[in-house]
Amino acid sequence: MRKSLLLLLAMLLSISIFVVACGGDGDEPADTDADEEVEGGEEDTDADADADEEGGDDTAQEDAPQGGTVTYGYTQPFAGTFDWSFYGGQDDSLALKIFSGDALVKTGDDLMPEPHLAQFDISDDGTVITFELEEGVMWHNGEELTGEDFKFAWEVIAHPDYPGVRFSNVEMIEGAQEMKDGDADEISGINLVDDYTIELTVTEAAPNTISNLWTYPMPKAHLEHLEVAEMEESDEVRRNPVGLGAYKVTNIVPGEQVEFEAFEDYWRGAPNLDGVVYKVIDGAMAGELLAQGEVDIIDLPPSQAIQLEGNDNVYLEEVEALSYSYIGFKLGHWDGEKNVMDNPKFEDVRVRQAVAHAIDRQGIIDSFSEGYGTVINAPESVISWAYPDESTLNQYEYDPERAMELLAEAGYEDTNGDGFVETPDGEEFSVNFMAMSGTDISEPRAQYIVQNLQDAGINAQLQNGQLFEFNLFYDLVEEDDEDIDLFMGAWGLSADPDPTGLWKENDFWNFPRWVNEDSEELIARGLSEEALDIDYRTEVYQEWHQLVNEELPLVPLSSPITIYAINSEVQGVTPDIRDAITDPHLWYREN
């Protein structure tokens, strides 16, 4: 744990890694295959808050071969919401990073913030942030980026008709709540000093103000004629999006493919390639398609990656991911404003703990991820500075007998001799397990988990006897489909460990629908004035993780290692903790 003043200041400024939607600019629902096999792994989503290990050495382009295209593969159909303020998952964020991945700040490979589209300064009392934008940054429609584009983005998110889930990323701005409530037409805390200078006043100092702040602009000239309520489904977002990245969109085949061409006026220098293709492929054949040259970059499950070892046409990169996978309990529902914990099925914590003991988490890693990944007992990545001391946590070792003991203590016993327990009232106790499709390991892994549960006396089965495609999976989870009992998900995380966005009573993305007063208090303490002391904040998050570990609204599975497989002709690729789309303008293809 780093305790220096430098870290403290960095924490004050730290930006989320990329979001897909919530707590901070950085958490996003992820594909359990892309994020768990990830042996390498948001929804994020600060796309540019991603680690930029090379620091954007634009001068290197002069020596790189020019021309050609590169195909980036993904194994799930994308939703096609191509604006950061509205997107929901990694499926769209990958495309967004290719054509519009630049934000106010980015996160370095040490998870600390660095200036990107702007230099920034924070007042001594922590309530005024001044951004000085880079001049000459151009949108693909020929407009220059100005402070108006950031003001527009913040006020779209604060608008009463905004349908998204990112208000928590602007609510700290003075006047944002008043605008959301319909009591103001604009956010009073935004002062545009000139085209390139923004003064932002926040309601109070916090240790993660910039980390939690929404840092992506929206192209005002492209979208301002639309009503906020209609933006997400508009052609301007879904068919003809405008970005400011190294490549611009030329063609979209919904759910299947996006084609991009080089944007010669990109502010960091013209890209080396003529274009990029973002392509959805069959996950079961991902490794084979890469070897055949159908795709050039993709993250692979280890089971496929090891088959490419020694192949001269491919090279592999391993990265510890800022993400985790889990099995969640459906404890209640979202009532439109808050989570309501009203599902009695798993209300007894002993039943939840029994499920945890029933699942062979190390066996999942060994059998389906070739040993890549670390079993975790907290909903956090092991590379985060806030990952708790494991010695203070219940380990929930794989122990079917202990699982059955806990079930018996809770009154669940096999009363009819069929090998499965009944409820304390003598009624059938069956559990639906919901999992995503994606790659060749998806189904056998899901069946493995179902068998684990059955071995502990729990009558489990795959929901509807099938796996679910990524977007349908999260649609049903978000809607609290009544058939869901357990669901296997994954989160890509922000660099700042604030649980807000995923775990508060009023967080839509709190998919287990867990509500706990002690949790609310600890999350608030983690953002208090006292939390400006990094040691204090670390202790608060240790307490919070211990609480979650005891109450168990989910079973943490693993902190993954992502394996990226890359065509050996393609160079300049820098995989990071979220994906392999850092600095795509530096990619090049050797002839």
N, C-alpha and C positions, 0 to 999 in steps of 0.2 A: 504494500500500500504506500503510494507516494504522498508525502505530507508537506511538501514544500510550499512556500508562498506562490511559486510559479504555478503549481498545480491548482491551488485555490483560485488564482486569477483565471486560469484556463477553464476551470469548472464554471466560473461565472459567465464565461463566454461560449462554452461548448455547444456545438450545434449538433442536432440530431443527424444520424446518418441517413436517413432517407426514408421516408415515410410512406407509409401507405396509410397512414391515416390515423393517427391519433397520437397518444401521449407523446408529446414532443413532436418534432417534425420528423419523427422517425420510425414508428412502429407500423408494420404492415403484415396482413395475413399472408402466409407463405404456403407454397406447395410442399407437402410433407416429403415428397420425393426429392424435389429440388433443394429442400432445406435440410433434409435429414441425411440423405445420402450425401448430401452436400458434404462433401468431404472437402469439403470445401464449401450457396446460400444465401429483407423488405427486405413494402409494401409496402417503407418504407413505404426511404423514399425521398428523401431530401436528395434526390439523386446526386446532387453535387456535394453533398456533405460526405460523400464517400471518400475513403482513404485515397489520397493522390500521391502515391509513393514517389513518382518521378518528378513531381512538382511542375508538370506541364512544360517540359523542356522543348519549346516550340522550335528552337533553332535546329534541333535534330532532324527536322523534316527535310532540310536541304539535301541531306545525304541519303534519304530514303527513296526507294523506287516509287514511282508515281503510277497511278491508275489501278484498274482492277476493282473488283467488289469482294466483300466478305459477307458471309451468311452467319448470323447469330441464331442459334436454335433454342427452342423452348418446347416443353412437352405437354402444355395445356392450351386450349383455345383462349385467346385474349378477349376481354370484355369490350375493348375499343373505346375507352373513355380517355381521350388523349389531352387532358389538361391536369396538371398536378392538383389543382384545387378540388377536383372531382373524382380522381381515380381511386381504386380501392385495393389493388393487389399487385403482386410482383409481375403478373402477366402483362399489365399495362405499363408498369414503371420501367421495365426493360426497354420498351419502345420509346418511352418518354426520355430516357437517358440518352438515347441515340440522337434524338433531334432537338431536345431542349433540357439538357441536364445541368445547366448552370444556375446557381443560386447565389444569394448574397454572400454566403460563406460556405466553406467546405470543411470536412473533417480530415485531418491528417492520419497517417497510419498509426499514430500514437493515441488516436481517438480525441485529440485536442483540436480546437477550431483554428482555421486559418482564413484570412481574407480571400475572397474570390471575385465576385462582381463588385465588391465594395470593400474599402477600408472602413474600420469602425472604431468608435471611441465611446466609452461609458463614463457618465458623470460620476463625481466622487460619491454621491448618495445613491447611485445605482438606478436612478429613475429616468434618466434621459440617455438615449442611445443615438449617436450621430453616425449616419452612413454616408460616405463619399463614394459615389458610383464611378465605375470606369466610364470614360467617355468613348463614344464611337462604337458601342456595342449595338449591332443591328439585328432586328427581327427579320424573319424570312420574307416578310411582306414589304421590306424596304424602310420601315419605320425605325427610328432610333430608340433604344431603351432609355427611359427616364424614370424619375421618381413617381410619375403618374401611374406607371404600370404596376408598381408595388402598392401604391395607395389603392388602386383599382382592385388588386387581388385581396387586400385586407378587408376592403369594404364589401366585396362580393361575399366573402366568408362570413362577415358580420351582418349581412342583410337578413331580414326576417324570412325571406323566401328561399334562402340558401338551403338546399336539400342534403348537403354533405355533413361530415362528422368532424370537421376541423376547427370548429369555433374555439376549442381549447387552445389552439395555436395563435389566436389573436385576442383572446379575452383579457389578457394582461395589459393591452393597450388602453390608455385612458379614453373613455367614451365608446369603446366597442360594445359594452353591454347595453348602453343606452340605444345604440343603433339597432342591435338585435331585438330589443324590446319595442322598437318602433317609435322611440321618443326622440330620435335624431336622424337626420338624413345623411350624416357623414360622421367619421370618427374624429373626435376633437383632438386626440393625442397625436395626430399625424400632421407635421408641419413641413411642407415642401419649401425649403429655403430658396432653392433654384432647381433647375432641371436635374442636377446631379447630387444634390444634398438633401438628405432626409433627416429630420429630427423627430424621434419617436419618444413620446412620454408614456411610461408605464405606471400602473397604479401603485406598485410597491416594488422594492428591490427583492430579488430572488436569486438563488444560486444558479438557476438554469434559464435565465430570461432569454438569452439568444438561442439556447438549445431548444426551447419550447416555441420560439417565435416562428411563424410561417415565413419562409425565406425565398419562395418562388414568386416571380412576377407573373402577371397575366397580360397578354397583348391587348391593351385597352382599345386601340384603333380597330382591332379585329373583332372584338366582342361587345363593345359598349352599346351597340344598337339593340342587343338582345335583352329581354327580361331575365333576371337572375334565375327564376324558376325554370326557364326553358334552355338555359345554357348547356347543361349536361347532355341533353339529347339532341343538341343542335348539330347541323352539318359543320359548323365552324369548329366544333370540338371532335366530332366523330369521323368526318369525311375529308375536311380540308383544314386540319390543324396548322397553326403557325407557331414556330418555336424560335429559339435564338442559338441553337447548337450548331455543330459542325456539319450536320446533314439535314436536309429538308424533305418532308414527305412528298412523294410523287404519286403513290398509288396504295390503296388499302383494299385488301380482300378480307372482309370482316371475319374475325376469328381464326384466320389462316396465315395471313402474310401482310407485311408492310414493307414497301420499297422506298428507299431514300436515295437522294443524289447529293453530291458534295455541295456545300454552301461556301462559295469562294470568299465571301465577306465575313466569315467567322472571325470573331474578335481576337482569338488566340492564334490565328493563322489558318490558311486554307488547308483542308485535310489532304492526306496523301492519296486516298482512294477516290475512285469515281463515285462509289456508292456503297451502301450497306443494305442487306435484306434481313429482316426479322421474320423468322419462319417457324411455324408450328409443325412439329414432326411427331411421329409415333414414338413415345418414350421407350417402348420395348425394343426398338431398333436404333436407338440414338447412337450407340457406339458404332454399330455397323454403318450407319449413314455417314457418320463422321469419317470413318476409314475410307468410305467410297467417295468422299468429297462433296456429299450433298449439303452438309453444313460444315462450318469452319470453327465455330466456338460453341461450346455447350458445357453445362455442368452435368456430370454423369454420376449415377449411383456407382459405388465402388465395385459392385459385381460386374458392371460393364467396363469400368475403367481398367481393372486388372487384366482384362482380355486384350487391351491395347498396349500393355507394357512390351517394350521391344519393337513396336511398330515404328519404323523410321518416318512414317508419314504423319505422325502425331506426337505431340509432347504434352505432358501432364503437369498441372500446377496444383498444389495443395494449399488451402487457406483455412485457418480456424475462423469460423463464421460468427458474426454477432447475431446469433439467433438461437432458438431452441425449439424442440418438438415436445408435444405433450398429449395426454389424453384428458379431455375435459368432461366434467359431470354437468348435465343440464339440471341446474338447481332451481330454475324459475323462468321468468320471461321478461321481456322489455315492454313496458306499457306505453311507450311513446315519449316518455320524459325521464324515466329512471328504471333501474332493474328491480324486479320484485321476486324475492326468493320464496316461492310458494309450491315447489314440486316436492312432495313428501318422499319420493322414491329413495333419494339419497340423503335425507335430512339427518340420519344418524351417522356421525362421523366415523363410527366403527365400521360401517359398511364401506365407506370411501377408503378407509385404511386397509380393509380387506382386499379391495380391488387393487390397491397399490402393491400389496404383498403377493398378489396372484400373478402379476405381470413380470416376466423375466426380461427386464430391461437390458441387461448385459447380453442376454441371449439374442435379443433383437439386433443389437449392434454387431455382434459376432456373426450372426446368421445372414443378415441382410445388408450390412454395411462393411463387411470384411474387417471388422474391428475398428473402423474409423469412427471416432466420436467418444464422448465421455458421459457416463451416467450422471445425472444431476438430481438434486433434491430441492431445487428452488427454481422458480420461473425466471431465469436469467442466464446469459451466456457466461461461460467460465472465463472469457477474456475481458469481461467488464470489471472495472475497479470495485464495483459494488457486489460482486459475487460473494455470498456469505461464507463464513467458516463452516465447512462441512461437518466438523466435529461437534457442532452445536445442534445439528439437525437430525431428525429421525431418518434413518437410512432406508427404511422400507425394502429390505433385502427380499429377493425372490424366495418365498416361503409359503407354498400352498397350504401347508398344515396350519401355519399361523393365520392365514387368511380364513380358513374354516373355523378356527377358534374365535376370531373376532366376529364372524357372522353368527356363531352360536351365542356369544355374549350378547349380541344385539337381538337375539330371539329368532334368528334365521336357521332353520334346521330342515334336514330331509325327512319329511314325515310320511312319504309314500313309497320310499325305496327306489326312486327313479334316478338317484345319483345327484339330484339338484335340490337346493334348499327351497323351502317355501317361506313366505313372510311370517311374522309373529302371529298373524291372524289366520294362518293356514292356507293362504291363497298362493297361487302360482307366482313365482318371482322370476321374470324373464327380462333380459337386458338386450336392447338393440345397440350394436356397435356400428358407428358410421365412419367410413374412411374414404379417402380419395383414390381415384384411379391415377395412372400416370406412367409408370414404367413397369418393367417385367417383375419387379419385386413387390409391387403394391398389393396384389392379391395374396400371394403367399405370406407376406408379413401380416396382413389383416387377419388371415386365417390362423396364423400362429398366435396372435393375441386372443382371438376368440377361443382357441384351444386352451390357452393359459387360464382363462376365466372358467371354462368348463371343468378343467382339472381341479379347480378350487370349489367346485360345487355350484357355480353360478351358471344358470341356463342362458348362455349368451349366443347370439347369432348376428350375422351381418344384417344391417338394416335393409329390408326389402330383398335380401339375398344378393346384394350387388355392391359395387363400389360406385362412387359418384365423381363426375368430372369437376374440376377445380371450382368453376364459377357456380355451378349448381350446388355443390357442397356448401360453399359459404353463403349462398342465398338461403338454403334451408337452415343453416346454423343461425344466421342473423334473424330469421323469422321464427326461431324457436319451434321448429316443426315438432308437433306433438309426438312423433314416433322416435325422436332422438333421445337416447339415454346417455350414451357415451359417444364422444367424437374425437378423432385423432387430428390434431391441427399442428400448426407451427407459426411462430412469430419471427419476423425480422425486426430487429430492435434499433432504437436510436442510441447514440453514444452516451447520452445522459440517462441514468437509470431511474428517473422519476416514473413511478408506476401509473401516474395519471394518464388517462386515455384508454387503459386496459383494465383497471381494477377498481375504479370508484363507482359509487352507486349510480351516478348519472353518466357513466361511460357506456355508450352503445356497444363498443367493442369488448366489453366485459362479457364474453360469450358464455361463461358458466353461469352468469347472472348472480354472482356471489355478492352479498351485502354484509358488511361487518363494521360495526362502529369503531372497534380498535384499529382496523385497517384504515378507515377514513382519517382517524386522528394521526396515525403514523405517517400517512402520505402527506398530510398538511404540515407536520413537523419537518419533514424532509425538504420543504420549500420555505421554511420560516427564516426569519433573520438569523436565528441561532445556526441554521444550516449553512450560513456563509463560512462557518468553520467546517472544513472538510472532514475532520475527525468526528465531529458531532453528527454530520450527515451520514457518514459511514456507519456509525452506531445505530442510527435510526433505521437505515435500510437492513442492517443485520436483524434488528427486532422485527421488522416487517416480514422478512423472509422466514424467520422462526414461526411467526404467527401463521403464515400461509402453509408452512410445512406441517403445522399441527392441525389446522382446520381442513387442509387438503381439498380446495375447490377444483383442483386438477391434479393429475399425476405427471410431474415432470419426467420426461423420458431421457433426452440426451441433448448435449451441446455439440453440434456437428463439426465435422471438417469437410469442407467442400472440395471436390476434385473437379477442376476445369480441364477439359480436353480441347486442344487447339491444333488445327492443321499446321504442320511444320512450315508451310509456305507463308503463314501469317505471323507477322512479328509486330512488336510495339504494343502488345497486349499486356495490361497490368491487372491481373485479378486482385480483388480486394475482399473485404469482409462481407460484402453484399452481392457482388456480381463481378463480371469481367468487362464492364463498360466504362472503366476509368479512361478518360482522355482518348476517345475513339478517333479524334482527328490525327493522332499519332500512329494509328494502325497502318500497316502497309503490307503489300503482298510481294514476296520475292518471286521473280520469274524463273 
